[in-house]
Amino acid sequence: MHYFHNNLVSILVKTLIYILGLFFIIVFIIPVNHSSALSQEWVRVPMSEYGQQFWDKKSIKRNKDASIRVISKFIPKNKSQITQDILYTMDINCFDKSFRDVAVGTDQSNNSFNNNAVWEDPNGDKLILGVISQVCEYVD
């Protein structure tokens, strides 16, 4: 009986060590995807016939020229298997209600920035106008 008890304790201790080792590997060794670690606070603008547009409250930054930089997301109304949500990093000029897309992509980490993008008029686009209106109102 004494042998059985010592053997059982030995097995339990080894099992506990293996479990703790596995936990250590999962928590500290396996790299974390940093883009998924960032939390967003998406705000939806009114829909249009083309889809939905959101902007992220936590991404707002003031540029040196007093424009506002924000990340927005477009979700097309008719999604197919090859269509993905499109992320835009856009600058907004609240004074003249213009914008410029400084980065476009399907993933924040894959966006390449174009700080020479030209300022554009939203030209009646309800989604862009919604983002501009809400972001400018939020910042004021």
Secondary structure as GFF3:
##gff-version 3
##sequence-region A 1 140
A	DSSP	alpha_helix	2	24	.	.	.	ID=ss1
A	DSSP	pi_helix	25	29	.	.	.	ID=ss2
A	DSSP	alpha_helix	34	37	.	.	.	ID=ss3
A	DSSP	beta_strand	42	44	.	.	.	ID=ss4
A	DSSP	beta_strand	51	56	.	.	.	ID=ss5
A	DSSP	three_ten_helix	57	59	.	.	.	ID=ss6
A	DSSP	beta_strand	61	62	.	.	.	ID=ss7
A	DSSP	beta_strand	68	76	.	.	.	ID=ss8
A	DSSP	beta_strand	86	93	.	.	.	ID=ss9
A	DSSP	beta_strand	98	105	.	.	.	ID=ss10
A	DSSP	three_ten_helix	108	110	.	.	.	ID=ss11
A	DSSP	alpha_helix	126	139	.	.	.	ID=ss12
###
